């Protein structure tokens, strides 16, 4: 189920860097299950969190 949870969002996910996509999906799954938010919201929040983390790592590292 985890792999299929966001299969309807492949077009949105395909534009992301592979590493961002993997991290964003992990966050989105956690948000969807734990916070009980919609798939749309979970995915967008997961993407934002993953991209912000990457930017902070790039800036600090």
N, C-alpha and C positions, 0 to 999 in steps of 0.2 A: 504493500500500500504506500509506503513512503516514497518509492520511486514514481508512482503514478499520481500522487497527490496533486502535483502542479503540472501535469502533462498538458493540460489545456492552455498553459501559458508559455509553451515552447517558443513562440515568436518573440515574446518579451525577453525570455532567458537567453535566446541565441545571440542577442546583440551585446551581451556581457562578456567580459574577459572570463576565460575558463575558471580561474581561481576565484574571482568574485562570484561567479555563478554557484560554485560549490558551497562557498561560505554563506551566500545569500539563501540558498535552499535550506541549509541547516538551520539558520536563524528563522526562516519562514516556517519551517515545520514546527520548531519549538514554539513560535508565537501562535501558530494556528491551534496547536494542541493545548498549550498552557493558558493562553490569554483568551481563548475562545473568540477570536476575531475572524472576520471573513478571510477567504483565501486571497482575495485581492489585496486587502489591507496587510495581511501577514507577509505576502510576497513583496509589496512595496516597502514595508518597514524593514524586511530582511535585506533587501537590496541597498537601501540607504545606509543601514548599519554596516554592511560589508564594505561599501565604498568609503564610508567615513573612516573605518579602521585602516583600510589600505592607504588612504591619504595621510593619516597620522603616522603610519609606519614609514611611508616614503619621506615625510617631512622630518621625522625624528631619526631616521636610520640612514 
